[in-house]
Amino acid sequence: MTERRVTFSREQIAAYAEASGDHNPIHLDDGFARSVGLPGVIAHGMLQMGILATVAAEATGGPEKLRRMSVRFAGMVVPGDTVTFGATPDGEGKLELSAVNQRGEAVLTKAAADYTP
């Protein structure tokens, strides 16, 4: 199993917003995020998926080995949360993926990938 533990920060979330062009205020403005029922700013789901894809690539021996990846965005990640991203190859072309916060809650579910062994 390959794992990476990431503690999310406001700076990281803002940098991802800038890099991706996703400036939705739920990721940048606490007041706006609260006005729509969120606890404050939340991390982009695609930021989390990108980190998980990096872990998946490490687990399989490189990004060129990944063929397909899918996840369901299942939980909110707020600044200060620590998420453990994991990838376990089965040796036969399937990769089991996980993303769990410090409370043991899955933030990405139905996560899987196909790869070239």
N, C-alpha and C positions, 0 to 999 in steps of 0.2 A: 504494500500500500504506500502511495505517495501522499503526503499531507503538507498543507501550508496553513498556518494560523495568521489571520490578518485582523488587526484592530483598526476599525474604520474611523477616520477623522473628518472633520468639516473641510479641511484643506484638501484631502484626497477626493472627497465628493465634488468640491468646487473645481478641482483640476480636471476631473473626469467630465464634468459639465462643459468645461471650456474645450477640451479635446474632442468631445463627441458632438458638440453643438446642441446638446439637450439642456436647455436653460429653463426647463419647467420649474416654476417657483417652489414646488414641493421639495425640491432638492437643494434649494438655496436660501429660502426665506422662512424662518420659524413661524412668524406671524401668519403668513399665507398658509403654510402647512397646517397649522392649528385651526385655521378658519374652515378648512375642508375636512376636519375630523382626525387629522393625524397627530401624533404626539410632538411633532416638530419636524425638522427636515429628515428625510430618509435617503438612503443610498440608492442609486440607480440599480435596477435589476440587471441591466446589461453590464454594469461594472462588476457585479458579483459573478455573472456568467463568464465574463472575460477572465476573471481570476481562476474560476473553475476550469476553463478551457486550458489555461496555462498549466495547471496541475495535471490535467488529463494528458497534455502533450508530454510533460515530464515522465509520467507513468508509462507511456507507450514507447518512449525513445525518440520523440520529436514530433513537431506539428504535422509533418508530411505524412505521418502514419494515421492521423485522425481522418475519418471519412464522414462522420455525421455525429451531431451532438444535440441533445434536447433536454430542456428543463422546464419545470413549472415554477413560476415565482410564487412562493407560498407564504412568506413572512417578511415583515419589515425589518430593515437593518438601520439603526440610528447611530449617529456618532457616539463612539465609545464602545459599541458592541464589538466583540471578538468572535469571528467566524472561523471555524476549522473546515477547510475544503479538503476533500479526500477523493482519491481515485484508485481503484483496484482492478487491474486487468485480469481476465480469466484465462489468458493464453490462447484463446480461440476466436478472438475478434470482438469480444464484448467487454465493455468497461463499466463497472459500477461506480457511480459518482455520488458524493454527498456534500452538503453544506449545512453545518449545524452551529448555532450560536452558543454563547457561554451558558445559557440556561438549558441546553440540550434540545432546543427546538429547531426543527429543520426549516431553513429559510428558502431552500431550493428543494423541490421534491420531483419525483418521476424523472430523475436525472440519470441519463445513460448516454453512452457513446459507442459507436462502432469504430474499429481500428484495424489496420493491417498488422497481423502478428509478425 
